């Protein structure tokens, strides 16, 4: 059920019987030359549609933007920034709590949102509520290690093939094209990280300094298939639906 499609009296009836709300959060950023900018929003929205067929949880209107300051050099990328995201989530969740919600489930599609979600969830617990992070790509890798991947790689590309194959441009696919922008002694080893002495060291900086197209990870997009994406998203939707059913029974104190 979508909160935006309910009347106020339908919402009132729901909150008299339930205290759980699902909220999708995404991002608008580069995911490689082969993927569209809305990967982190479209996959959670696809999962939401699948979850709706499995549960009666109400979903509030989602947030299609996220925190991605390091990606804004790629055309089309828009970042809310941590402060804006924090205040936006706080106002939304405070509004939901005022009407009876006590459990806010964040169906998240973007890793850059996690620090802000951590802060919001801690504050929710201090308000007598609970915030839950459902980071779909992490769940997928835990459900099946073969699905685990990086940013814009096989995992997310497979997810997008399940959303809409027409939005994956394999004809424009390029390699990671990682650049050792800090020199040979500090080779780039993934997002915000270099390697020294066999150990990964975070060095946060603009992504365009160390990759030219925005996909980073061990899972090559060329290996993605529609079948992989459909199987993966079905497994994640099944898991989240089971989690919601069990978590609805938790008494918030």
SEBA-788717 format. One record per residue (C-alpha): residue number from 0; residue in one letter; x negated, y, z. Coordinates in nm, 2 decimals. Layout:
<pts>
   nr  rest      c1      c2      c3
  NUM     A       X       Y       Z
...
</pts>
This chain:
<pts>
   nr  rest      c1      c2      c3
    0     X    0.00    0.00    0.00
    1     X   -0.12    0.35   -0.08
    2     X   -0.06    0.62    0.17
    3     X   -0.03    0.87   -0.11
    4     X    0.27    0.67   -0.25
    5     X    0.45    0.65    0.09
    6     X    0.70    0.90    0.23
    7     X    0.64    1.04    0.58
    8     X    0.90    0.81    0.73
    9     X    0.74    0.51    0.56
   10     X    0.41    0.61    0.70
   11     X    0.56    0.66    1.04
   12     X    0.71    0.31    1.03
   13     X    0.38    0.17    0.93
   14     X    0.19    0.33    1.21
   15     X    0.45    0.21    1.46
   16     X    0.35   -0.15    1.37
   17     X   -0.01   -0.12    1.25
   18     X   -0.32    0.08    1.34
   19     X   -0.55    0.00    1.05
   20     X   -0.63    0.22    0.74
   21     X   -0.86    0.14    0.45
   22     X   -1.06    0.43    0.29
   23     X   -1.28    0.38   -0.02
   24     X   -1.59    0.59   -0.05
   25     X   -1.81    0.61   -0.36
   26     X   -2.05    0.84   -0.54
   27     X   -2.11    1.01   -0.87
   28     X   -2.47    0.94   -0.97
   29     X   -2.70    0.78   -1.23
   30     X   -2.71    0.40   -1.23
   31     X   -2.94    0.36   -1.53
   32     X   -2.91    0.44   -1.89
   33     X   -2.66    0.15   -1.93
   34     X   -2.42    0.23   -1.65
   35     X   -2.17    0.51   -1.61
   36     X   -2.20    0.76   -1.32
   37     X   -1.89    0.63   -1.13
   38     X   -2.02    0.27   -1.05
   39     X   -2.01    0.33   -0.67
   40     X   -1.65    0.46   -0.69
   41     X   -1.51    0.22   -0.95
   42     X   -1.62   -0.10   -0.79
   43     X   -1.47   -0.02   -0.45
   44     X   -1.15    0.09   -0.62
   45     X   -1.13   -0.24   -0.81
   46     X   -1.19   -0.42   -0.49
   47     X   -0.91   -0.22   -0.33
   48     X   -0.67   -0.33   -0.59
   49     X   -0.76   -0.69   -0.53
   50     X   -0.74   -0.65   -0.15
   51     X   -0.39   -0.50   -0.18
   52     X   -0.27   -0.82   -0.34
   53     X   -0.40   -1.01   -0.04
   54     X   -0.30   -0.79    0.26
   55     X   -0.05   -0.52    0.37
   56     X   -0.31   -0.27    0.49
   57     X   -0.25    0.09    0.40
   58     X   -0.52    0.27    0.19
   59     X   -0.57    0.64    0.22
   60     X   -0.68    0.83   -0.10
   61     X   -1.05    0.76   -0.16
   62     X   -1.35    0.98   -0.19
   63     X   -1.52    0.97   -0.53
   64     X   -1.82    1.17   -0.42
   65     X   -2.11    1.08   -0.18
   66     X   -2.45    1.17   -0.05
   67     X   -2.71    1.14   -0.32
   68     X   -2.95    1.44   -0.29
   69     X   -3.24    1.25   -0.44
   70     X   -3.05    1.17   -0.77
   71     X   -2.92    1.51   -0.86
   72     X   -3.19    1.57   -1.13
   73     X   -3.00    1.32   -1.35
   74     X   -2.73    1.50   -1.55
   75     X   -2.38    1.45   -1.41
   76     X   -2.49    1.35   -1.06
   77     X   -2.30    1.54   -0.79
   78     X   -2.39    1.52   -0.42
   79     X   -2.17    1.63   -0.13
   80     X   -2.47    1.63    0.11
   81     X   -2.46    1.48    0.46
   82     X   -2.31    1.78    0.63
   83     X   -2.02    1.82    0.39
   84     X   -1.95    1.44    0.39
   85     X   -1.96    1.43    0.77
   86     X   -1.71    1.72    0.80
   87     X   -1.49    1.57    0.53
   88     X   -1.48    1.23    0.69
   89     X   -1.42    1.38    1.03
   90     X   -1.12    1.58    0.92
   91     X   -0.97    1.29    0.73
   92     X   -1.02    1.04    1.02
   93     X   -0.89    1.29    1.28
   94     X   -0.58    1.33    1.07
   95     X   -0.53    0.95    1.05
   96     X   -0.59    0.91    1.42
   97     X   -0.33    1.18    1.50
   98     X   -0.06    0.96    1.33
   99     X   -0.15    0.64    1.50
  100     X   -0.45    0.49    1.33
  101     X   -0.72    0.34    1.55
  102     X   -0.92    0.13    1.30
  103     X   -1.07    0.30    1.00
  104     X   -1.22    0.06    0.75
  105     X   -1.46    0.23    0.51
  106     X   -1.49    0.04    0.19
  107     X   -1.82    0.19    0.08
  108     X   -1.99    0.16   -0.26
  109     X   -2.30    0.37   -0.20
  110     X   -2.60    0.32    0.03
  111     X   -2.67    0.69    0.06
  112     X   -2.34    0.72    0.25
  113     X   -2.45    0.49    0.53
  114     X   -2.63    0.73    0.76
  115     X   -2.33    0.97    0.76
  116     X   -2.09    0.67    0.81
  117     X   -2.30    0.56    1.11
  118     X   -2.25    0.90    1.27
  119     X   -1.88    0.91    1.20
  120     X   -1.82    0.56    1.33
  121     X   -2.00    0.63    1.66
  122     X   -1.79    0.94    1.71
  123     X   -1.47    0.74    1.63
  124     X   -1.56    0.50    1.91
  125     X   -1.59    0.79    2.15
  126     X   -1.24    0.90    2.04
  127     X   -1.09    0.56    2.13
  128     X   -1.10    0.43    1.78
  129     X   -1.32    0.21    1.57
  130     X   -1.49    0.27    1.23
  131     X   -1.60   -0.03    1.02
  132     X   -1.84   -0.02    0.73
  133     X   -1.75   -0.26    0.45
  134     X   -2.06   -0.22    0.22
  135     X   -1.95   -0.44   -0.07
  136     X   -2.29   -0.50   -0.23
  137     X   -2.45   -0.61    0.10
  138     X   -2.16   -0.85    0.16
  139     X   -2.19   -0.99   -0.19
  140     X   -2.56   -1.07   -0.13
  141     X   -2.48   -1.24    0.20
  142     X   -2.20   -1.44    0.06
  143     X   -2.43   -1.56   -0.22
  144     X   -2.80   -1.46   -0.22
  145     X   -2.80   -1.50   -0.60
  146     X   -2.58   -1.20   -0.62
  147     X   -2.81   -0.97   -0.42
  148     X   -2.97   -0.68   -0.60
  149     X   -3.09   -0.33   -0.63
  150     X   -2.95    0.00   -0.77
  151     X   -2.79   -0.03   -1.11
  152     X   -2.93   -0.38   -1.15
  153     X   -2.77   -0.71   -1.23
  154     X   -2.54   -0.70   -0.92
  155     X   -2.38   -0.37   -0.99
  156     X   -2.38   -0.42   -1.36
  157     X   -2.19   -0.74   -1.32
  158     X   -1.95   -0.57   -1.09
  159     X   -1.89   -0.31   -1.36
  160     X   -1.84   -0.57   -1.63
  161     X   -1.56   -0.71   -1.41
  162     X   -1.41   -0.35   -1.38
  163     X   -1.44   -0.27   -1.75
  164     X   -1.69   -0.42   -1.99
  165     X   -1.66   -0.11   -2.22
  166     X   -1.82    0.10   -1.95
  167     X   -2.15   -0.10   -1.97
  168     X   -2.38    0.02   -2.25
  169     X   -2.62   -0.27   -2.30
  170     X   -2.73   -0.11   -2.63
  171     X   -2.88    0.17   -2.42
  172     X   -3.04   -0.05   -2.16
  173     X   -3.40    0.03   -2.07
  174     X   -3.65   -0.12   -1.83
  175     X   -3.70    0.03   -1.48
  176     X   -3.99    0.23   -1.60
  177     X   -4.13    0.29   -1.25
  178     X   -4.40    0.56   -1.22
  179     X   -4.67    0.55   -0.96
  180     X   -4.64    0.93   -0.90
  181     X   -4.85    0.92   -0.59
  182     X   -5.14    0.74   -0.76
  183     X   -5.26    0.39   -0.80
  184     X   -5.33    0.34   -0.43
  185     X   -4.96    0.40   -0.35
  186     X   -4.76    0.21   -0.62
  187     X   -4.39    0.28   -0.63
  188     X   -4.19   -0.02   -0.48
  189     X   -3.83    0.07   -0.50
  190     X   -3.61    0.35   -0.37
  191     X   -3.81    0.61   -0.17
  192     X   -4.08    0.36   -0.11
  193     X   -4.44    0.30   -0.20
  194     X   -4.67    0.01   -0.11
  195     X   -4.99    0.03    0.08
  196     X   -5.18   -0.27    0.22
  197     X   -4.89   -0.49    0.13
  198     X   -4.64   -0.29    0.34
  199     X   -4.36   -0.07    0.21
  200     X   -4.37    0.29    0.33
  201     X   -4.07    0.52    0.28
  202     X   -4.16    0.85    0.11
  203     X   -3.83    1.02    0.03
  204     X   -3.85    1.23   -0.29
  205     X   -3.66    1.31   -0.60
  206     X   -3.59    0.98   -0.79
  207     X   -3.69    1.12   -1.12
  208     X   -4.05    1.14   -0.99
  209     X   -4.08    0.77   -0.99
  210     X   -3.83    0.63   -1.24
  211     X   -3.71    0.77   -1.57
  212     X   -3.36    0.62   -1.59
  213     X   -3.22    0.55   -1.25
  214     X   -3.20    0.17   -1.21
  215     X   -3.43    0.01   -0.95
  216     X   -3.44   -0.34   -0.81
  217     X   -3.54   -0.70   -0.86
  218     X   -3.22   -0.80   -1.05
  219     X   -3.24   -0.72   -1.42
  220     X   -2.91   -0.58   -1.57
  221     X   -2.96   -0.80   -1.88
  222     X   -2.87   -1.10   -1.67
  223     X   -2.53   -0.96   -1.57
  224     X   -2.21   -1.13   -1.70
  225     X   -1.84   -1.08   -1.67
  226     X   -1.81   -1.42   -1.51
  227     X   -2.07   -1.32   -1.24
  228     X   -1.89   -1.00   -1.17
  229     X   -1.54   -1.16   -1.15
  230     X   -1.66   -1.44   -0.92
  231     X   -1.85   -1.20   -0.70
  232     X   -1.57   -0.94   -0.66
  233     X   -1.32   -1.21   -0.60
  234     X   -1.53   -1.36   -0.32
  235     X   -1.58   -1.01   -0.17
  236     X   -1.21   -0.93   -0.19
  237     X   -1.12   -1.26   -0.03
  238     X   -1.37   -1.20    0.25
  239     X   -1.26   -0.85    0.32
  240     X   -0.89   -0.95    0.32
  241     X   -0.97   -1.23    0.58
  242     X   -1.17   -0.98    0.78
  243     X   -0.88   -0.73    0.78
  244     X   -0.63   -0.99    0.89
  245     X   -0.85   -1.10    1.18
  246     X   -0.96   -0.74    1.28
  247     X   -0.60   -0.62    1.29
  248     X   -0.57   -0.84    1.60
  249     X   -0.85   -0.66    1.78
  250     X   -0.73   -0.44    2.07
  251     X   -0.90   -0.10    2.07
  252     X   -0.99    0.01    2.42
</pts>
